[in-house]
Amino acid sequence: MTYRFRDLLALEPLSADELNFILDQSQPFQEIQRHSLKKLATLRGKTVVLAFFENSTRTRLSFGTAASRLGADTMNLQAEASSLKKGETLLDTANNLNAMKPDCFVMRHSSSGAADFVARHLEIPVVNAGDGTHEHPSQGLLDALTIRDRKGTLKDLNVTILGDISHSRVARSNIHLLGKFGCRFTLCGPAMWVPRELEKIGPPGTPIRCVYRVEEALEDADVIMVLRVQTERLHEPSLSQNDYILLYQLNAERMRLAKKDALILHPGPINRGIEITPEVADGPRSAVLEQVTNGVAVRMAILYLLMVGATEGTHPALEVKGEPKPKESAHASD
Ligand code: NCD
């Protein structure tokens, strides 16, 4: 409890109360996105590392924009340019970046648990910007903020997730977050990507069902989350791109089966015409660009909470302020 907000490594260990708190803290930052002058001086003089060991455009730019709108400087490491190609270990790279004395370490890595591992070795806050198939906490938070804004609540919603759930850190973070608010989940995609074991993930008792017909998955959904199809993985369920489109694509005809006010989300990047048609992605029920705008606000709140802390007296998260981080155990699951 005490170290909860020292790092942001996963949503699984956070309570509904703490998740709501982060979402509430994002609201003033949402307001700032609407201003013509968006730059604050809150983190002036601070430096945020953006260490993207795995490629990313949206998330890296979003964290970079969040840092700069708070007045911080950034240090960028991108997979292509990194000395990882020269054989340096993750820990050596992290220690070298850390030796330049940044104040926060945002990282993405293709291995599940990589952010947790780095957090155990660094004194500064670590933010997981996606680790393997494990979690993508800032994406889960920005999705929740978008749902809360559009639906007015996060409670008791029917959430359908379409696509390759087994490899999706986005799906996992969403299930861990929304499950705490009593949401029910329907997971749908090729059987290979929607194994029955997934019914056991999420907070204890979370109703999760796996279905294999998209029509069935759309009935009663309040929120439809479409995942990107990694086309290079289509050989796993032995599907051609056309088969996938025929069986699982979210299109206007299928959307007729869904509730009139069903909200459509996609974490991006979208493969237009594969997992979703342009008319659905750009239609009135889609919130994909709101997700992107909210992403900056949520990431501003995350950086603010980790580097400054909340206003005195507002929340137990304050307990972390000034407390030393024990080297081996300072992660969110403590
Ligand atoms: C997601 C990711 O990288 O996990 N993208 C993102 O962060 N917006 C989803 C994806 O790449 O399919």
Residues whose N, C-alpha, C, O or C-beta is under 5 A from the ligand:
A	BS01	NCD	R58 T59 G130 H136 R228 P267 G268 P269
